[in-house]
Amino acid sequence: MELRFWGTRGSIATPGPSTIRYGGNTSCVDVVTTAGQRLIFDAGTGARPLGAHLMAHAPKPISATILLSHTHWDHIQGFPFFIPLFVPGNRFTVCGPQGSNTSLPDVLAGQMEYTYFPVELAQLGAEIRYRDLSEGSNDIEGVRVSSQSLNHPARALGYRVEADGASMLYLCDHEPYWESLWHSRAEPGRLESILHEGDRRHAEFMQNADVVVHDAQYTPEEYPAKKNWGHSTWAYATGIAAAAGVKSLYLTHHDPTHNDEFLDGIEAKARELAASLGSALQVFCAREGFQARFEGSNDNRAMVNDTATEDEASRENLLVLIVDDDEDLRVLARWSLTRGGYRVIEADNGRDGLEQIGSQSPDLLILDLNMPGMDGFEVLRTLGSGEATRHLPVLVLTAQGDEDSARRSFELGATDFLAKPFTPPQLDARVQSCFTRGRRRH
């Protein structure tokens, strides 16, 4: 496979003298297999120079699959300026996460309304097809592309491509599930030392990969003020890639405030961290225009579910039970979930929650830990002992945001663990991920 970066910046394009070496365009990565299949990851402003390059050098007609991680503006801004879309005879398939409130064509058409742009989506000359994706393995133009949910305020997918005996992942935008990656009493740098099940699952997705392109917008010092914004630190990306046995890591989605000199420093620190973990991982800060060919062995597949991914149940058919003694919390969670299209029922204590599980058969349980009478841990133990309830997805949503509470919750069968306070978009993304992961456990 051949990889080339056309945009490496996050949030907003930042052209100028301080970003010459690493680039100022937002996210866009081009991958071409030896058989000629072209996969374009995201369509930030970097899609404009990519389009100009294809018009000048690619065989005609041009065909490609555009895989959007999600539809935040910095990942689709370049779409209207991607010149091959205007040319009749060219063919494109645009893929993105299933489950958003608006369809892919509607989102892309929205930024091309005449108020904002002189050409509407329907006026583009190329043949454009749209495909919704969720978690699982897909055949895309003869290439195996697996997708997995990322931890981001909007529904987002990461992609793993396996072709030419090699594997490459694009993981952008993604935030750690837990502030600390490692168990405090475990050796850092190992898969089994990862504390949160979500982070371990993320590492397993990239296991043994030849190349990983990973969001690393923040430094560890910046992250506390940016928590819940949906992005990683360079230390998280490096640590988790080292634990997964990745060969080469490209840190991307550079913050607009990080100039070339600053990114030089991040690259050096990331390499030092990888070495301190005893890893042979090669780490680079992604540079706009950088191009590389890579190949690997055939034994580099990760733990990826092969189930088809386009048959997810409608949200309107999914019932969520909230068990929490805090009425204000239930009101906020109910508002967020019903706004997202879910049906919601409630209980204010663990015993009533178990009764509702028996009588209503919810599809997901959102569970507090600290409640009078039967606490959340006892609810988890009871669910785990029942044949009919042990596979119920459970999102623990609690103010007990300590390591021991998280560890105990996962040991008792929790699917995810989210510390309060939370934001509605964050809850929506984690709920959707729980549904997907819960189905995989059956």
C-alpha positions as CSV (number, residue, x, y, z in Angstrom):
1,M,0.0,0.0,0.0
2,E,1.0,3.6,-0.6
3,L,0.0,6.3,1.9
4,R,0.1,10.1,1.5
5,F,-0.9,12.9,3.9
6,W,-2.8,15.8,2.3
7,G,-4.1,17.3,5.5
8,T,-2.8,16.8,9.1
9,R,-4.3,19.7,11.0
10,G,-7.3,19.5,13.4
11,S,-10.2,21.9,14.1
12,I,-9.4,24.6,11.5
13,A,-7.0,25.1,8.7
14,T,-3.9,27.0,9.8
15,P,-1.8,28.2,6.8
16,G,1.2,30.4,7.4
17,P,5.0,30.5,8.0
18,S,4.8,28.6,11.3
19,T,3.1,25.5,9.9
20,I,5.1,25.0,6.6
21,R,6.7,21.7,7.5
22,Y,3.8,19.9,9.1
23,G,1.1,21.6,7.1
24,G,-2.0,23.7,7.6
25,N,-4.7,21.8,5.9
26,T,-7.3,19.7,7.8
27,S,-7.6,16.0,7.8
28,C,-7.2,14.1,4.5
29,V,-5.2,10.9,3.9
30,D,-4.9,9.0,0.6
31,V,-4.2,5.2,0.5
32,V,-3.7,3.3,-2.8
33,T,-3.3,-0.5,-3.0
34,T,-1.0,-2.2,-5.5
35,A,-4.2,-3.3,-7.4
36,G,-5.1,0.4,-7.8
37,Q,-8.0,0.7,-5.3
38,R,-8.0,4.2,-3.8
39,L,-9.3,4.9,-0.3
40,I,-9.5,8.5,0.9
41,F,-9.8,9.1,4.6
42,D,-11.7,12.3,5.5
43,A,-12.3,15.3,3.2
44,G,-10.9,18.2,5.2
45,T,-9.3,21.1,3.3
46,G,-6.5,18.7,2.3
47,A,-9.0,17.2,-0.2
48,R,-8.5,20.3,-2.4
49,P,-4.8,19.6,-3.3
50,L,-5.5,15.9,-3.4
51,G,-8.2,16.5,-6.1
52,A,-5.8,18.7,-8.1
53,H,-3.1,16.0,-7.9
54,L,-5.6,13.3,-9.1
55,M,-6.8,15.5,-12.0
56,A,-3.1,16.0,-13.2
57,H,-1.7,12.5,-12.6
58,A,-4.4,9.8,-11.9
59,P,-5.7,7.5,-14.7
60,K,-9.1,8.6,-16.0
61,P,-11.9,8.1,-15.2
62,I,-11.1,8.6,-11.5
63,S,-12.8,6.3,-8.9
64,A,-12.3,6.2,-5.2
65,T,-14.0,5.4,-1.9
66,I,-14.1,8.3,0.6
67,L,-14.3,7.1,4.2
68,L,-15.4,9.8,6.6
69,S,-14.6,9.3,10.2
70,H,-17.5,11.7,11.0
71,T,-19.0,14.8,9.6
72,H,-17.6,17.6,11.8
73,W,-16.7,20.5,9.6
74,D,-12.9,20.1,9.7
75,H,-13.4,16.6,8.1
76,I,-15.7,17.6,5.3
77,Q,-14.8,21.2,4.4
78,G,-12.7,20.2,1.4
79,F,-15.5,18.1,-0.1
80,P,-16.9,20.9,-2.2
81,F,-13.4,21.8,-3.5
82,F,-12.5,18.2,-4.5
83,I,-12.4,18.9,-8.3
84,P,-12.8,15.2,-9.5
85,L,-16.4,15.4,-8.1
86,F,-17.3,17.9,-10.8
87,V,-16.2,15.7,-13.7
88,P,-18.7,13.4,-15.5
89,G,-17.6,9.8,-15.7
90,N,-15.7,9.8,-12.4
91,R,-17.2,7.5,-9.7
92,F,-17.1,7.9,-5.9
93,T,-18.6,6.1,-2.9
94,V,-18.8,8.2,0.2
95,C,-19.0,6.2,3.4
96,G,-19.6,7.4,7.0
97,P,-21.0,6.4,10.4
98,Q,-24.5,5.0,10.5
99,G,-26.8,6.4,13.2
100,S,-26.3,10.2,12.9
101,N,-29.4,12.3,13.0
102,T,-28.9,13.4,9.4
103,S,-28.0,11.3,6.3
104,L,-24.7,11.7,4.6
105,P,-26.1,13.3,1.5
106,D,-28.1,15.8,3.6
107,V,-25.0,16.7,5.7
108,L,-22.8,17.2,2.6
109,A,-25.6,19.1,0.8
110,G,-26.0,21.4,3.8
111,Q,-22.6,23.0,3.5
112,M,-23.2,23.3,-0.3
113,E,-26.4,25.2,-0.1
114,Y,-26.4,28.3,-2.3
115,T,-26.1,30.6,0.7
116,Y,-22.7,29.1,1.4
117,F,-21.4,27.7,-1.9
118,P,-22.2,28.4,-5.6
119,V,-22.6,24.8,-6.6
120,E,-25.2,22.5,-5.0
121,L,-24.5,18.8,-4.3
122,A,-27.0,17.6,-6.9
123,Q,-25.1,19.6,-9.6
124,L,-21.9,17.7,-9.3
125,G,-21.0,15.8,-12.5
126,A,-19.5,12.6,-11.0
127,E,-21.5,9.5,-10.0
128,I,-21.7,9.6,-6.2
129,R,-23.0,6.8,-4.1
130,Y,-23.5,6.8,-0.3
131,R,-23.0,4.0,2.1
132,D,-23.7,4.0,5.9
133,L,-21.3,2.0,8.0
134,S,-21.3,0.7,11.6
135,E,-19.0,-1.6,13.4
136,G,-17.7,-4.7,11.6
137,S,-15.9,-5.9,8.5
138,N,-16.8,-4.6,5.0
139,D,-15.7,-5.4,1.5
140,I,-15.0,-2.1,-0.2
141,E,-14.0,-2.4,-3.8
142,G,-12.3,-5.8,-3.0
143,V,-10.4,-4.4,0.0
144,R,-11.2,-5.6,3.6
145,V,-12.0,-2.5,5.6
146,S,-13.0,-3.0,9.2
147,S,-14.7,-0.2,11.2
148,Q,-15.0,0.4,15.0
149,S,-16.6,3.2,17.0
150,L,-14.4,5.9,18.4
151,N,-14.9,7.9,21.6
152,H,-16.0,11.2,20.3
153,P,-18.9,13.6,21.1
154,A,-20.3,12.8,17.6
155,R,-20.7,9.4,16.2
156,A,-17.3,8.5,14.7
157,L,-15.7,5.5,13.2
158,G,-12.1,4.3,12.9
159,Y,-11.0,2.2,10.0
160,R,-8.6,-0.7,9.5
161,V,-7.5,-1.6,6.0
162,E,-5.9,-4.9,5.2
163,A,-4.4,-5.3,1.7
164,D,-1.1,-6.3,0.1
165,G,-0.3,-8.4,3.2
166,A,-0.2,-5.2,5.3
167,S,-2.6,-3.4,7.7
168,M,-3.2,0.3,8.1
169,L,-5.5,2.1,10.5
170,Y,-7.0,5.6,10.5
171,L,-8.2,6.6,14.0
172,C,-9.4,10.2,14.1
173,D,-11.1,11.8,16.2
174,H,-10.8,9.7,19.4
175,E,-10.5,10.5,23.1
176,P,-9.3,8.2,25.9
177,Y,-12.0,6.4,27.7
178,W,-10.1,7.0,31.0
179,E,-7.6,9.7,31.9
180,S,-5.1,7.1,33.1
181,L,-4.3,4.4,30.5
182,W,-2.7,1.9,32.8
183,H,-3.8,0.1,36.0
184,S,-1.8,1.8,38.8
185,R,-0.5,-1.6,40.0
186,A,0.4,-3.0,36.5
187,E,3.3,-2.7,34.2
188,P,2.8,0.0,31.6
189,G,3.1,-0.9,27.9
190,R,1.1,-4.1,28.0
191,L,-2.4,-4.9,26.7
192,E,-3.4,-6.5,30.0
193,S,-2.3,-3.4,31.9
194,I,-4.9,-1.2,30.2
195,L,-7.5,-0.1,32.8
196,H,-10.6,0.7,30.8
197,E,-12.3,-1.9,28.6
198,G,-12.9,0.8,26.0
199,D,-9.2,1.6,25.7
200,R,-8.3,-2.1,25.7
201,R,-10.7,-2.7,22.8
202,H,-9.2,0.3,21.0
203,A,-5.8,-1.3,21.4
204,E,-7.0,-4.7,20.2
205,F,-8.4,-3.1,17.0
206,M,-5.0,-1.8,16.1
207,Q,-3.1,-4.9,17.3
208,N,0.0,-5.8,15.2
209,A,-0.7,-3.2,12.6
210,D,2.0,-2.0,10.2
211,V,0.8,1.6,10.2
212,V,-1.5,3.6,12.5
213,V,-2.6,7.2,11.9
214,H,-3.9,8.4,15.2
215,D,-5.5,11.6,16.6
216,A,-3.0,13.3,19.0
217,Q,-4.3,16.9,19.2
218,Y,-3.2,17.6,22.7
219,T,-0.3,17.4,25.1
220,P,-0.9,15.7,28.5
221,E,-0.7,19.1,30.1
222,E,-3.4,20.5,27.8
223,Y,-5.8,17.6,28.1
224,P,-7.5,18.3,31.5
225,A,-8.9,21.6,30.1
226,K,-10.0,19.9,26.9
227,K,-11.6,16.8,28.4
228,N,-14.7,15.6,26.7
229,W,-13.8,17.5,23.5
230,G,-13.1,14.2,21.8
231,H,-9.3,14.1,21.1
232,S,-6.3,12.2,22.3
233,T,-2.9,13.2,23.6
234,W,0.4,12.2,22.0
235,A,1.2,10.2,25.1
236,Y,-2.1,8.2,25.0
237,A,-1.7,7.4,21.2
238,T,1.9,6.4,21.7
239,G,1.3,4.2,24.8
240,I,-1.7,2.4,23.3
241,A,0.1,1.8,20.0
242,A,3.1,0.4,21.8
243,A,0.9,-2.0,23.8
244,A,-0.8,-3.1,20.6
245,G,2.5,-4.0,18.9
246,V,2.1,-1.4,16.2
247,K,5.1,-1.0,13.9
248,S,4.8,2.7,12.8
249,L,2.6,5.4,14.4
250,Y,1.8,8.8,12.7
251,L,0.4,11.4,15.1
252,T,-2.1,13.7,13.4
253,H,-4.9,16.2,13.9
254,H,-2.4,18.7,15.1
255,D,-3.8,21.5,17.2
256,P,-4.1,24.9,15.5
257,T,-1.8,26.4,18.2
258,H,1.0,23.9,17.7
259,N,3.6,25.2,15.3
260,D,6.3,23.3,13.5
261,E,8.8,23.7,16.4
262,F,6.3,22.6,18.9
263,L,5.5,19.5,16.9
264,D,9.2,18.7,16.6
265,G,9.2,18.5,20.4
266,I,6.1,16.3,20.5
267,E,7.7,13.9,18.1
268,A,10.9,13.6,20.2
269,K,8.9,13.1,23.4
270,A,6.7,10.4,21.8
271,R,9.8,8.5,20.7
272,E,11.3,8.7,24.2
273,L,8.1,7.3,25.6
274,A,7.9,4.4,23.2
275,A,11.5,3.5,24.0
276,S,10.8,3.7,27.8
277,L,8.0,1.2,27.3
278,G,10.4,-1.2,25.7
279,S,8.7,-0.9,22.3
280,A,10.3,-0.9,18.9
281,L,7.4,1.4,17.7
282,Q,8.5,4.1,15.3
283,V,6.7,7.4,16.0
284,F,6.3,10.4,13.6
285,C,4.3,13.6,13.6
286,A,2.4,13.4,10.3
287,R,3.6,15.9,7.7
288,E,1.5,17.2,4.9
289,G,2.9,15.8,1.6
290,F,4.7,12.9,3.3
291,Q,4.4,9.7,1.2
292,A,5.4,6.1,2.1
293,R,5.0,2.6,0.7
294,F,4.7,-0.2,3.2
295,E,4.1,-3.9,3.2
296,G,3.8,-6.5,6.0
297,S,3.3,-10.1,6.9
298,N,0.0,-11.9,6.6
299,D,-0.2,-12.5,10.3
300,N,-1.2,-9.0,11.3
301,R,-5.0,-9.2,11.6
302,A,-6.6,-7.8,14.7
303,M,-9.5,-8.9,16.8
304,V,-12.2,-7.6,14.3
305,N,-15.7,-8.9,14.2
306,D,-16.7,-10.1,10.7
307,T,-20.4,-9.5,11.1
308,A,-22.0,-7.4,8.3
309,T,-22.5,-3.8,9.5
310,E,-25.5,-2.3,7.8
311,D,-28.4,-3.8,9.7
312,E,-28.4,-1.9,13.0
313,A,-31.8,-1.6,14.7
314,S,-33.6,1.7,14.5
315,R,-33.2,3.8,17.6
316,E,-36.9,4.1,18.0
317,N,-37.0,0.3,18.7
318,L,-34.4,0.5,21.4
319,L,-35.4,0.8,25.1
320,V,-33.0,2.3,27.6
321,L,-33.5,1.9,31.4
322,I,-31.9,4.6,33.6
323,V,-31.4,3.5,37.2
324,D,-30.2,6.5,39.4
325,D,-31.4,8.0,42.6
326,D,-30.6,11.5,41.3
327,E,-33.7,12.9,39.7
328,D,-31.8,15.8,38.0
329,L,-29.4,13.3,36.4
330,R,-32.3,11.2,35.1
331,V,-34.0,14.3,33.6
332,L,-30.8,15.2,31.8
333,A,-30.1,11.7,30.6
334,R,-33.7,11.2,29.5
335,W,-33.7,14.5,27.5
336,S,-30.5,13.5,25.8
337,L,-31.6,10.0,24.9
338,T,-35.1,10.9,23.8
339,R,-33.7,13.7,21.6
340,G,-31.5,11.0,20.0
341,G,-34.6,8.8,19.3
342,Y,-34.5,6.2,22.0
343,R,-37.3,5.1,24.2
344,V,-36.6,5.7,27.9
345,I,-37.8,4.2,31.2
346,E,-36.5,5.0,34.7
347,A,-36.0,3.7,38.2
348,D,-34.7,5.5,41.3
349,N,-33.2,2.5,43.0
350,G,-31.5,-0.8,42.2
351,R,-34.3,-3.1,43.3
352,D,-36.9,-1.3,41.2
353,G,-34.5,-1.3,38.3
354,L,-34.1,-5.1,38.4
355,E,-37.9,-5.4,38.5
356,Q,-38.2,-3.3,35.3
357,I,-35.5,-5.3,33.7
358,G,-37.6,-8.4,34.3
359,S,-40.9,-6.9,33.1
360,Q,-39.8,-4.5,30.4
361,S,-36.7,-6.2,28.9
362,P,-34.7,-3.1,28.1
363,D,-32.0,-3.1,25.5
364,L,-29.5,-1.1,27.6
365,L,-29.1,-0.3,31.2
366,I,-27.6,3.0,32.4
367,L,-26.6,2.4,36.0
368,D,-25.4,4.5,38.9
369,L,-23.2,2.9,41.5
370,N,-23.9,4.9,44.7
371,M,-27.6,4.3,45.6
372,P,-29.3,3.6,48.9
373,G,-30.3,0.0,49.5
374,M,-29.1,-2.1,46.6
375,D,-26.1,-0.3,45.0
376,G,-24.9,-0.6,41.4
377,F,-22.4,-3.2,42.2
378,E,-25.0,-5.5,43.6
379,V,-27.2,-4.9,40.5
380,L,-24.3,-5.9,38.3
381,R,-23.7,-9.1,40.4
382,T,-27.4,-10.0,40.1
383,L,-27.5,-9.4,36.3
384,G,-24.4,-11.6,35.9
385,S,-25.9,-14.5,37.7
386,G,-29.0,-14.6,35.5
387,E,-29.0,-16.5,32.2
388,A,-31.5,-14.0,30.7
389,T,-29.7,-10.8,31.9
390,R,-25.9,-11.5,31.8
391,H,-25.6,-10.2,28.2
392,L,-27.6,-7.0,28.9
393,P,-25.3,-4.1,27.9
394,V,-24.6,-1.9,30.9
395,L,-23.2,1.7,30.9
396,V,-22.1,2.6,34.4
397,L,-22.7,6.3,34.8
398,T,-21.4,7.4,38.2
399,A,-19.7,10.1,40.3
400,Q,-17.4,7.4,41.7
401,G,-14.8,8.1,39.1
402,D,-12.0,6.2,40.8
403,E,-9.9,3.3,39.4
404,D,-11.2,0.7,41.8
405,S,-14.8,1.5,40.9
406,A,-14.1,1.2,37.2
407,R,-12.1,-2.1,37.7
408,R,-14.9,-3.7,39.8
409,S,-17.5,-2.6,37.4
410,F,-15.8,-4.3,34.5
411,E,-15.0,-7.4,36.5
412,L,-18.8,-7.6,37.2
413,G,-19.7,-7.4,33.5
414,A,-20.2,-3.7,32.8
415,T,-19.9,-2.8,29.1
416,D,-18.7,0.8,29.6
417,F,-17.8,3.1,32.5
418,L,-18.4,6.9,32.3
419,A,-17.7,9.2,35.2
420,K,-20.0,12.2,35.9
421,P,-20.3,14.9,34.8
422,F,-21.0,14.1,31.2
423,T,-22.2,16.0,28.1
424,P,-25.3,14.9,26.1
425,P,-23.2,14.3,22.9
426,Q,-20.8,12.2,24.9
427,L,-23.6,10.1,26.4
428,D,-25.1,9.6,23.0
429,A,-21.9,8.3,21.5
430,R,-21.2,6.0,24.5
431,V,-24.7,4.6,24.4
432,Q,-24.5,3.8,20.7
433,S,-21.1,2.1,21.3
434,C,-22.7,0.0,24.1
435,F,-25.5,-1.2,21.8
436,T,-23.0,-2.3,19.2
437,R,-20.6,-4.0,21.7
438,G,-23.5,-5.6,23.5
439,R,-24.7,-7.2,20.3
440,R,-21.3,-8.6,19.6
441,R,-21.2,-10.3,23.0
442,H,-24.2,-12.5,22.2
